[in-house]
Amino acid sequence: MSGDPEERFRRISSRVLEPELSEREMEELAREWVEVKLEVLKRHGYPVPEDREELVAQHLERLKRLRRNLGIDK
């Protein structure tokens, strides 16, 4: 997905709060979140981690924990 990283992150953030997201939708959000994060790191000259799948897994767990903490999911 293209576009300004800030705008993309806003879209991700608002989608995270949607009720009844499927596991697949949450994984897609985590994957996009990682893409935005890596793009920003690269733009600012920081090293970009090689293992994207590990980052996606970490961000997926963060999304799930956030949704549980907010009472969206159990």
C-alpha positions as CSV (number, residue, x, y, z in Angstrom):
1,M,0.0,0.0,0.0
2,S,1.4,3.4,-0.9
3,G,1.0,6.8,0.7
4,D,2.3,8.9,3.5
5,P,3.5,6.8,6.4
6,E,1.6,9.0,8.9
7,E,-1.6,8.6,7.0
8,R,-1.1,4.9,6.7
9,F,-0.5,4.6,10.4
10,R,-3.7,6.6,11.1
11,R,-5.7,4.1,9.0
12,I,-4.1,1.2,10.8
13,S,-4.8,2.7,14.2
14,S,-8.4,3.3,13.4
15,R,-8.9,-0.2,12.0
16,V,-7.4,-1.7,15.1
17,L,-10.3,-0.5,17.1
18,E,-13.0,-2.0,14.8
19,P,-15.0,-4.7,16.4
20,E,-15.0,-8.3,15.2
21,L,-11.7,-8.3,13.2
22,S,-10.8,-11.7,12.0
23,E,-7.4,-13.2,12.7
24,R,-6.5,-12.7,9.0
25,E,-7.5,-9.0,9.2
26,M,-5.4,-8.5,12.3
27,E,-2.4,-10.2,10.6
28,E,-2.8,-7.9,7.6
29,L,-2.9,-4.9,9.9
30,A,0.3,-6.1,11.7
31,R,2.0,-6.7,8.3
32,E,1.1,-3.2,7.2
33,W,2.2,-1.7,10.5
34,V,5.6,-3.4,10.1
35,E,5.9,-2.1,6.5
36,V,5.3,1.5,7.7
37,K,7.7,1.1,10.5
38,L,10.5,-0.2,8.3
39,E,9.8,2.5,5.7
40,V,10.2,5.2,8.4
41,L,13.4,3.6,9.8
42,K,14.9,3.3,6.3
43,R,14.0,6.9,5.5
44,H,15.9,8.1,8.5
45,G,18.9,6.0,7.9
46,Y,18.3,3.4,10.6
47,P,19.1,-0.3,9.9
48,V,16.1,-2.3,8.8
49,P,15.8,-5.8,10.5
50,E,16.0,-8.7,8.1
51,D,13.4,-11.0,9.7
52,R,10.1,-9.3,8.8
53,E,8.0,-12.3,9.7
54,E,9.3,-12.2,13.3
55,L,8.4,-8.5,13.4
56,V,4.9,-9.2,12.0
57,A,4.4,-11.9,14.7
58,Q,5.5,-9.4,17.4
59,H,3.2,-6.7,16.1
60,L,0.3,-9.1,15.8
61,E,0.7,-10.0,19.5
62,R,0.8,-6.3,20.3
63,L,-2.5,-5.7,18.4
64,K,-4.2,-8.6,20.2
65,R,-3.0,-7.4,23.6
66,L,-4.1,-3.9,22.9
67,R,-7.6,-5.1,21.8
68,R,-7.9,-7.2,24.9
69,N,-6.8,-4.4,27.2
70,L,-9.3,-2.1,25.6
71,G,-12.1,-4.7,26.0
72,I,-12.6,-5.1,22.3
73,D,-11.7,-8.8,22.4
74,K,-11.5,-11.3,25.2
